[in-house]
């Protein structure tokens, strides 16, 4: 594996020099039969992720059931989409051969082994998974895959053949703030009081509509019957009403600072 990492550092400048970004795609196809010098022929790369940040690269390599001792595969990642950082823009790379997989990170002008707590391989090394926590908490990246032979510097197959592909992660939303409007604006004894509307904002300040809102209202510590609408008791005048709202959006949930009222 060490020789593969050294080879990666030597060849990466040639691979990335002059590269231009390609369109975003979760499924990347590459022509069959275009591998040179006996390298593994990559025909497809499917990239996906789970909401917790687990990223999967599933490669189709029809001429390899398993990798030979001469084979290697690299997945090169520009995890900040900045071509001025890393090595020619590459911040990390995943190197796979018949002995397993390793994560390396740009360090100066070369790549060095990086901590890898989530990297796993399946399907003979053709399916690679890693969490974004090992990739600088990336939210999207440029990437390409390349195969080669340790015994030949000219054997290769790149996917895509030129340029790079783009993948943006779909992650679990982080709920930041919730604005609420009630009707009437202040509760009154003996009258109905309800949640009228809400505005939920994510941590990037985007305003979204919550998938659901759960309401809990307590009058002097005693919970009132009702979901997001309540009848304030006639004897409630002067008592403190506290309303707590929990918002849910795309699998994420958050309970926000209670709204406090004095019943009129």
C-alpha positions as CSV (number, residue, x, y, z in Angstrom):
1,X,0.0,0.0,0.0
2,X,2.9,2.4,0.8
3,X,4.2,2.2,-2.8
4,X,0.7,3.1,-4.1
5,X,0.6,6.2,-2.0
6,X,4.0,7.3,-3.4
7,X,2.8,6.6,-6.9
8,X,-0.3,8.6,-6.3
9,X,1.7,11.7,-5.2
10,X,3.9,11.3,-8.4
11,X,1.0,10.9,-10.8
12,X,-1.6,13.3,-9.4
13,X,-0.2,16.5,-10.9
14,X,-0.5,15.0,-14.3
15,X,-4.0,13.8,-13.7
16,X,-5.3,17.1,-12.4
17,X,-3.3,19.6,-14.4
18,X,-5.8,21.7,-16.5
19,X,-8.8,19.8,-15.3
20,X,-12.1,21.6,-15.7
21,X,-15.2,20.8,-13.7
22,X,-17.9,18.7,-15.2
23,X,-21.6,18.7,-14.5
24,X,-23.0,17.3,-11.3
25,X,-24.0,13.6,-11.4
26,X,-24.8,10.9,-8.9
27,X,-24.1,8.3,-11.5
28,X,-21.0,8.6,-13.7
29,X,-20.6,6.4,-16.7
30,X,-17.3,5.7,-18.5
31,X,-16.9,3.9,-21.9
32,X,-16.2,0.2,-21.6
33,X,-13.0,-1.1,-23.1
34,X,-11.0,2.2,-22.8
35,X,-8.6,1.0,-20.1
36,X,-4.9,1.2,-21.2
37,X,-2.2,-1.3,-20.6
38,X,-4.3,-3.9,-18.7
39,X,-5.5,-1.6,-16.0
40,X,-9.0,-2.3,-14.5
41,X,-11.7,-1.0,-16.8
42,X,-14.0,1.4,-14.8
43,X,-17.4,1.7,-16.5
44,X,-19.5,3.3,-13.8
45,X,-19.2,5.1,-10.5
46,X,-22.3,5.7,-8.4
47,X,-22.0,8.1,-5.5
48,X,-24.6,8.3,-2.8
49,X,-24.8,9.3,0.8
50,X,-27.0,8.9,3.9
51,X,-28.3,11.8,6.0
52,X,-25.6,11.1,8.7
53,X,-22.8,11.8,6.2
54,X,-21.9,8.3,5.2
55,X,-20.7,8.4,1.5
56,X,-20.7,5.4,-0.8
57,X,-18.7,5.0,-4.0
58,X,-20.0,1.9,-5.9
59,X,-17.8,1.2,-8.9
60,X,-18.6,-1.1,-11.8
61,X,-15.5,-2.9,-13.1
62,X,-16.6,-5.7,-15.4
63,X,-13.1,-7.2,-16.0
64,X,-12.3,-7.6,-12.3
65,X,-14.0,-9.9,-9.8
66,X,-11.3,-9.1,-7.4
67,X,-8.2,-6.9,-7.7
68,X,-4.9,-8.6,-8.5
69,X,-1.8,-7.9,-6.5
70,X,-0.7,-5.5,-9.3
71,X,-4.0,-3.5,-9.4
72,X,-4.7,-0.3,-7.6
73,X,-7.6,2.1,-7.6
74,X,-7.7,5.7,-6.5
75,X,-10.7,8.0,-5.8
76,X,-9.4,11.6,-5.8
77,X,-11.4,14.2,-3.9
78,X,-11.4,18.0,-3.9
79,X,-13.5,18.2,-0.7
80,X,-13.7,22.0,-0.6
81,X,-14.2,22.6,-4.3
82,X,-11.2,25.0,-4.2
83,X,-8.6,24.3,-6.9
84,X,-6.0,26.4,-5.0
85,X,-5.9,24.1,-2.0
86,X,-4.4,20.7,-1.6
87,X,-2.3,19.3,-4.4
88,X,-3.7,20.7,-7.7
89,X,-7.0,21.0,-5.9
90,X,-7.0,17.5,-4.5
91,X,-7.4,17.4,-0.7
92,X,-7.9,13.7,-0.1
93,X,-7.6,10.4,-2.0
94,X,-8.8,6.9,-1.2
95,X,-6.4,4.2,-2.4
96,X,-7.5,0.7,-2.8
97,X,-5.6,-2.4,-3.7
98,X,-5.8,-6.2,-3.1
99,X,-4.6,-5.7,0.5
100,X,-7.3,-3.2,1.5
101,X,-8.0,0.6,1.5
102,X,-6.3,3.7,2.9
103,X,-7.2,7.3,3.2
104,X,-4.5,9.8,2.4
105,X,-4.5,13.6,2.7
106,X,-2.5,16.3,0.9
107,X,0.4,17.4,3.0
108,X,2.7,20.0,1.3
109,X,3.5,18.6,-2.2
110,X,2.8,14.9,-1.3
111,X,0.1,12.7,0.2
112,X,0.4,11.2,3.6
113,X,-1.7,8.7,5.5
114,X,-4.7,10.3,7.2
115,X,-6.7,9.0,10.2
116,X,-9.5,6.7,8.9
117,X,-12.1,5.7,11.4
118,X,-15.0,5.1,8.9
119,X,-13.4,3.8,5.7
120,X,-14.7,0.4,4.7
121,X,-14.6,-1.8,1.6
122,X,-17.0,-4.3,0.1
123,X,-17.5,-6.2,-3.2
124,X,-13.8,-6.9,-3.5
125,X,-12.8,-3.3,-3.0
126,X,-15.2,-2.0,-5.7
127,X,-17.6,-0.5,-3.1
128,X,-16.0,2.1,-0.8
129,X,-17.7,3.9,2.1
130,X,-16.5,6.7,4.2
131,X,-18.1,9.3,6.4
132,X,-17.6,13.0,5.7
133,X,-16.2,13.3,9.2
134,X,-13.0,11.8,7.8
135,X,-13.1,14.2,4.9
136,X,-13.0,17.6,6.6
137,X,-16.8,17.6,7.1
138,X,-17.3,18.1,3.4
139,X,-20.7,19.0,2.1
140,X,-19.8,18.5,-1.6
141,X,-16.8,17.7,-3.7
142,X,-15.2,17.3,-7.1
143,X,-14.0,13.8,-7.7
144,X,-12.7,11.3,-10.2
145,X,-11.6,7.6,-10.1
146,X,-8.6,6.1,-11.7
147,X,-7.2,2.6,-12.0
148,X,-3.6,1.5,-12.6
149,X,-1.0,-1.1,-12.3
150,X,1.9,-0.8,-9.9
151,X,4.1,-2.5,-12.4
152,X,3.4,0.0,-15.2
153,X,3.2,3.8,-15.1
154,X,1.3,3.9,-18.4
155,X,-1.6,1.5,-17.4
156,X,-4.7,3.4,-16.5
157,X,-8.4,4.1,-16.8
158,X,-9.9,7.4,-15.7
159,X,-13.5,8.0,-14.9
160,X,-14.4,10.5,-16.3
161,X,-11.9,10.4,-19.1
162,X,-11.3,14.1,-18.6
163,X,-12.4,16.7,-16.1
164,X,-14.0,15.9,-12.8
165,X,-17.5,15.0,-11.6
166,X,-19.4,16.9,-8.8
167,X,-21.3,15.5,-5.9
168,X,-23.3,17.5,-3.3
169,X,-24.3,15.7,-0.2
170,X,-27.9,15.7,1.1
171,X,-27.5,15.9,4.8
172,X,-29.7,15.9,7.9
173,X,-31.0,19.4,8.3
174,X,-29.9,21.5,11.3
175,X,-32.8,23.5,12.6
176,X,-31.8,26.9,13.9
177,X,-34.7,29.1,14.7
178,X,-38.5,29.0,14.8
179,X,-40.7,32.1,14.7
180,X,-44.3,31.7,15.7
181,X,-47.4,33.8,15.5
182,X,-50.4,33.1,17.7
183,X,-54.1,34.0,17.4
184,X,-55.0,36.2,19.2
185,X,-51.6,37.7,19.9
186,X,-52.2,37.4,23.6
187,X,-54.3,34.7,25.4
188,X,-57.5,35.7,27.1
189,X,-59.4,33.9,29.8
190,X,-62.4,31.9,28.5
191,X,-61.3,32.2,24.9
192,X,-59.6,30.0,22.3
193,X,-55.9,30.4,21.7
194,X,-54.0,28.8,18.9
195,X,-50.9,28.6,16.9
196,X,-51.5,30.5,13.7
197,X,-48.3,30.2,11.7
198,X,-44.6,29.4,12.0
199,X,-41.4,30.1,10.1
200,X,-38.6,27.6,10.5
201,X,-35.0,28.6,9.5
202,X,-32.1,26.2,9.1
203,X,-28.5,26.9,10.2
204,X,-27.8,28.4,6.7
205,X,-30.6,30.9,7.3
206,X,-32.8,29.2,4.7
207,X,-36.5,29.5,5.5
208,X,-38.5,26.3,5.1
209,X,-41.9,24.9,6.0
210,X,-41.7,22.4,8.9
211,X,-42.9,18.9,8.1
212,X,-44.8,19.0,11.4
213,X,-45.1,21.1,14.6
214,X,-45.9,19.6,18.0
215,X,-47.3,22.0,20.6
216,X,-47.5,21.8,24.4
217,X,-49.2,24.5,26.4
218,X,-49.1,24.6,30.2
219,X,-51.1,27.0,32.4
220,X,-49.4,27.6,35.7
221,X,-47.6,24.3,35.1
222,X,-50.7,22.2,34.2
223,X,-50.9,21.0,30.7
224,X,-53.9,22.1,28.7
225,X,-55.8,19.7,26.4
226,X,-55.3,20.3,22.7
227,X,-52.7,20.0,20.0
228,X,-51.9,23.5,18.7
229,X,-55.2,25.1,19.8
230,X,-56.5,25.4,23.3
231,X,-59.4,26.8,25.3
232,X,-58.1,29.0,28.1
233,X,-60.1,28.4,31.3
234,X,-62.3,31.2,32.6
235,X,-60.4,31.3,35.8
236,X,-57.0,31.6,34.0
237,X,-56.8,35.4,34.1
238,X,-53.5,36.5,35.4
239,X,-51.9,33.1,35.2
240,X,-48.8,32.3,33.2
241,X,-49.2,30.3,30.0
242,X,-46.1,28.7,28.5
243,X,-46.1,27.2,25.0
244,X,-43.3,24.9,23.8
245,X,-43.0,24.1,20.1
246,X,-41.1,21.2,18.5
247,X,-40.4,21.3,14.8
248,X,-39.6,18.4,12.5
249,X,-38.0,18.7,9.1
250,X,-36.5,16.0,6.9
251,X,-35.7,13.7,9.8
252,X,-34.4,16.4,12.1
253,X,-36.2,17.8,15.1
254,X,-35.7,20.6,17.6
255,X,-37.6,22.0,20.5
256,X,-37.4,25.8,20.8
257,X,-37.4,28.3,23.6
258,X,-40.9,28.4,25.2
259,X,-43.2,31.3,24.4
260,X,-44.4,32.9,27.6
261,X,-47.6,34.8,28.1
262,X,-49.7,36.3,30.9
263,X,-53.3,35.5,30.4
264,X,-55.5,38.6,30.1
